[in-house]
Amino acid sequence: MAFAQKCIHRRRERWAALSLLCSCLWGLTAGHIRYSIPEEQQHGTFVGNVVKDLSLDMQRMAARRMKLSTAGRKQYLDLNPDSGSLFVNERIDRESLCELRASCFLNMEVIMENPLEAISVEIIDINDNDPTFPENSMQLEISESSPPGALFSLPSAVDSDVGVNTLQLYSITPNDHFKLRTKEHNAGRNSVDLVLEKHLDREKQEKHILMLTAVDGGEPQRSSTIEIEITVLDANDNAPIFSKEVYKIAVLENCLIGSVLIKVNATDADKGINGQIKYFFTHISNNAKDLYKLNEETGEIRVTAQIDYEKNKMYEMTVQAKDIGGLVGSCKVIIEVTDVNDNVPFINLMSISNQISEDSLPGTVIAIINVQDKDSGRNGQVICFIDNNIPFKLKSSLNNFYSLETDGILDREKTPQYNITIVATDQGEPSLSATYAILLAVSDVNDNPPRFEQQRYTTYIMENNSPGSSFFSLHAKDDDSGVNSKITYFVQETRINNQSASSFVSVNLDEGVIYAVRSYDYEQLSHFQILVTAKDGGSPSLSGSVIVDVYIQDQNDNPPEVLYPVQSKSHPITELIPRSADVGYLVTKVVAVDKDSSNNAWLSYKIIKSTDQTLFKVGIHDGELRTLRQITEKDFSKYKLTILIEDNGQPPYTVSVNVNVAVIDNFAQAFSEFNDLAQRNNDDGDMQFYLILSLVIVSFVFLILILVVICLKIHKWRRCKLFNEGSNGILPVIPYYPPRYAEVGATGTLCHVYNYEVCLKTDSGDSELTNRKPIVQNVVDVKSSGTETNTHKGNLDSTVEEDIIQVSFSPIPFCSTSQAPSDLSRSVQPDSSLGSGWATQGHSQSCPEATPLISWLCA
């Protein structure tokens, strides 16, 4: 940064010289002005008036086009071209601009067309910088053996100001050991040293804290300080010293091997390596060397073998401490051995039971115990006991024999097992004790009934549920264990609406899940109670019951029902309204109900169809039909409105109702017209009654006719059956019906009637059909009077083989003319030429056609 500023300063000088040379070459005259201002001036501070200082004519300034030119990125000064005033444009820091140079100038040119003027501004330093040290603190180490007069270099402070404002002197905190010495160098800077005046003693004072202050010569003065921490280094000039001349300790004969008996401690006033001490045994008996060991670093004396009071009661030894410089100190250690009770009692179980039933009576023996102690005297006297917080006790029976017995009622659900600790303590000082733990399990008996988590349960289920779906779960707890805690659930047989509870719900035996047996209807049953019982598997079993309140929640499954107006096609209700009705006149009120409950029963009303949408409105919640405006002469006299009623369920149900409204001028005339209308409606009702009665009578007569026809047909069928049951298997003669049954309007043309007779044996395997001439003839004569005469001619062969079956097909001829029909004959006769084969006879006869009715009756 300093090098760059120097280069800029030199470029400015070269640029100024070049400008001056050019001015001389052009034959122009140039002037030079020099100003001085302090640094750190505010923006706009007045420096000087260039026009006045150059003795220029203000009237010619505008023609010369004066402006200020600087060589640099920053323009610290600026020129007012109208007044010629030079002022501070940007804060000037002399230390960053010229560093530590004694003089600091800003060179710039005032450019005019004739001539070129140069301006130099000197920046005067002010005391705006404190002397600064490189660090805020420093550490200095000096050996306590350093001689007086030794020099120690200290850091120098730096002040960016120049001249009288720069650093002038140093000072130090007053003390007994050190002073300052300052040297001035050719560069104008001072260096400072610390001089030791008095011998240092680390054992008295190890740290010295001094404050070095640098002060400049400005007004006001500025200063800076640095903390100097002086550490005095140690020299080996002190011998180790023990805290006691004699260490005395008593140790028990049963002291554990490896335990620390005592720790001797010696201190050395020196520090560091000079203060490091090591410990040694100097005088010790041979038997003590095997029992004790000295740690040379810490001074701890440890037991390395078992100490026995009967072998040696006291041990004496000398311990020496030596530092690294060879200086030594010593002390004496005396160890006294104390006799102790070093034998613990011994507990022996003669008999024991590891399990006991929870219904055992107090006094039940669990174990027999024997206690022994190898010590003698009071050390061999043993006391045996157990914890008092358990339902057990120790009972002394013989010398050093005890029995463990129950001392209360046991409850496995509270404590399933007991950890009984038997403690045996002798009377020694200190006393020794031994323990023995017995883990006793308590076996379960069924003494706890199942318990539900709550005394009463409440559950909800939506109506129209699926049968067999689960809607609640119960859980009972049995504190017993094993089979005694196995729980089964069932529903008690109670009555719900005179029906068994099992027809409403069922419960899972093992899990307690409640299922719906049927689909519930909220409108029929909204709440019922069931009693669920939980039963354990013990013997005898125990049980517990709980009441479950089941609330059936409503679903929107019922449409609204209209109570008024009553919908009737034959007698529609018409609401009357006077033509003079005001706005808001109550025409009628639609009343509807919904069998559902809560939100599902909330009904809303709205008009969906109306002859005039602007005349009526309906209350959305109350169903009141009112007028929206005055009725005029142009309005209709009759209106038909369709009102939609919708509930609030999801999905909603709707129903519509028709409302007839008639506009009248006066109520008296309207009532008279309605009475006439009612009378006409009554007459129409009587006529409808008679029409219905007539229809019923005609239907009854027709039914009787059908029954008569069926009876006649059955009678004819029975008569035909009787004819077929003639003697010897010969078909009876079919009677001839009178001509009055013949078809009227016949053409007279006779029809041809063919008769065929078939005879066969039961064992026949072949079939033949032959034409036979009649053997026996039946002649039916019809007299002119209309009577019938049957004449039988010929002989019928009485010899018919029993194994021949005879079938005859004979259409019944009827004659529609007055003359007698031709002779008709049917007979059956075995043909000797055919043997046992077929015998068939057929012939044709002309006769009138039969009427359809008679043909149907004989079919």
Secondary structure as GFF3:
##gff-version 3
##sequence-region A 1 859
A	DSSP	alpha_helix	2	25	.	.	.	ID=ss1
A	DSSP	beta_strand	32	38	.	.	.	ID=ss2
A	DSSP	beta_strand	46	49	.	.	.	ID=ss3
A	DSSP	alpha_helix	50	53	.	.	.	ID=ss4
A	DSSP	three_ten_helix	58	60	.	.	.	ID=ss5
A	DSSP	alpha_helix	61	64	.	.	.	ID=ss6
A	DSSP	beta_strand	67	70	.	.	.	ID=ss7
A	DSSP	beta_strand	77	79	.	.	.	ID=ss8
A	DSSP	beta_strand	85	88	.	.	.	ID=ss9
A	DSSP	alpha_helix	94	98	.	.	.	ID=ss10
A	DSSP	beta_strand	105	111	.	.	.	ID=ss11
A	DSSP	beta_strand	117	124	.	.	.	ID=ss12
A	DSSP	beta_strand	137	143	.	.	.	ID=ss13
A	DSSP	beta_strand	151	154	.	.	.	ID=ss14
A	DSSP	three_ten_helix	163	165	.	.	.	ID=ss15
A	DSSP	beta_strand	167	172	.	.	.	ID=ss16
A	DSSP	beta_strand	178	184	.	.	.	ID=ss17
A	DSSP	beta_strand	190	196	.	.	.	ID=ss18
A	DSSP	beta_strand	207	216	.	.	.	ID=ss19
A	DSSP	beta_strand	223	233	.	.	.	ID=ss20
A	DSSP	beta_strand	241	242	.	.	.	ID=ss21
A	DSSP	beta_strand	246	252	.	.	.	ID=ss22
A	DSSP	beta_strand	260	263	.	.	.	ID=ss23
A	DSSP	beta_strand	266	267	.	.	.	ID=ss24
A	DSSP	three_ten_helix	272	275	.	.	.	ID=ss25
A	DSSP	beta_strand	277	284	.	.	.	ID=ss26
A	DSSP	alpha_helix	286	289	.	.	.	ID=ss27
A	DSSP	beta_strand	292	294	.	.	.	ID=ss28
A	DSSP	beta_strand	300	303	.	.	.	ID=ss29
A	DSSP	beta_strand	314	323	.	.	.	ID=ss30
A	DSSP	beta_strand	328	338	.	.	.	ID=ss31
A	DSSP	beta_strand	346	352	.	.	.	ID=ss32
A	DSSP	beta_strand	355	357	.	.	.	ID=ss33
A	DSSP	beta_strand	365	372	.	.	.	ID=ss34
A	DSSP	three_ten_helix	377	380	.	.	.	ID=ss35
A	DSSP	beta_strand	382	385	.	.	.	ID=ss36
A	DSSP	beta_strand	392	396	.	.	.	ID=ss37
A	DSSP	beta_strand	401	406	.	.	.	ID=ss38
A	DSSP	beta_strand	417	426	.	.	.	ID=ss39
A	DSSP	beta_strand	433	443	.	.	.	ID=ss40
A	DSSP	beta_strand	451	452	.	.	.	ID=ss41
A	DSSP	beta_strand	456	462	.	.	.	ID=ss42
A	DSSP	beta_strand	470	473	.	.	.	ID=ss43
A	DSSP	beta_strand	476	477	.	.	.	ID=ss44
A	DSSP	three_ten_helix	482	485	.	.	.	ID=ss45
A	DSSP	beta_strand	487	491	.	.	.	ID=ss46
A	DSSP	beta_strand	495	496	.	.	.	ID=ss47
A	DSSP	beta_strand	499	500	.	.	.	ID=ss48
A	DSSP	three_ten_helix	501	503	.	.	.	ID=ss49
A	DSSP	beta_strand	505	507	.	.	.	ID=ss50
A	DSSP	beta_strand	513	516	.	.	.	ID=ss51
A	DSSP	beta_strand	527	536	.	.	.	ID=ss52
A	DSSP	beta_strand	543	553	.	.	.	ID=ss53
A	DSSP	beta_strand	561	564	.	.	.	ID=ss54
A	DSSP	beta_strand	574	578	.	.	.	ID=ss55
A	DSSP	beta_strand	586	589	.	.	.	ID=ss56
A	DSSP	beta_strand	591	593	.	.	.	ID=ss57
A	DSSP	three_ten_helix	598	601	.	.	.	ID=ss58
A	DSSP	beta_strand	603	610	.	.	.	ID=ss59
A	DSSP	beta_strand	616	618	.	.	.	ID=ss60
A	DSSP	beta_strand	624	627	.	.	.	ID=ss61
A	DSSP	beta_strand	638	647	.	.	.	ID=ss62
A	DSSP	beta_strand	654	664	.	.	.	ID=ss63
A	DSSP	alpha_helix	667	724	.	.	.	ID=ss64
A	DSSP	three_ten_helix	727	729	.	.	.	ID=ss65
A	DSSP	three_ten_helix	739	741	.	.	.	ID=ss66
A	DSSP	beta_strand	751	761	.	.	.	ID=ss67
A	DSSP	beta_strand	777	782	.	.	.	ID=ss68
A	DSSP	beta_strand	788	793	.	.	.	ID=ss69
A	DSSP	beta_strand	804	809	.	.	.	ID=ss70
A	DSSP	beta_strand	839	847	.	.	.	ID=ss71
A	DSSP	alpha_helix	852	858	.	.	.	ID=ss72
###
